[in-house]
Amino acid sequence: MRNRFGKIFFGFFLSQLLVLILSLVYQQSITLLGYVNISFYIASILLFTSLIVFTVNSGFFDAISYSFRTVFAGKEEKKKSFDEMTPLSELVTINANPLFLVGLLDFILMLAALYVYYL
């Protein structure tokens, strides 16, 4: 349990460091609007990636991957049983929860910075 929160904190710290580095590289200064813009991109990428991984892990694309494998398989692979093929949801073993939590924390911090900007 403690290790999981450490990984999430470390990921959050790295994402914030990435936002500051990209802000310095692209805008040569750290401004509130620049922070909001870049953190929106970083949070969106993290959230979108976590949702894609979650969708694949849920088995949504298993039937599609089975059909592509059977249609485009060679003659030797067609001899394999349909049940012997490993589903796509078992091939992708990435846990989407840390990505989602880090992206959500980044997004919440970006919304707070946006609120401060419009005050």
Secondary structure by P-SEA (a helix, b strand, c coil): caaaaaaaaaaaaaaaaaaaaaaaaacccccaaaaaaaaaaaaaaaaaaaaaaaaaaaccaaaaaaaaaaaacccccccccccccccccccccccaaaaaaaaaaaaaaaaaaaaaaac
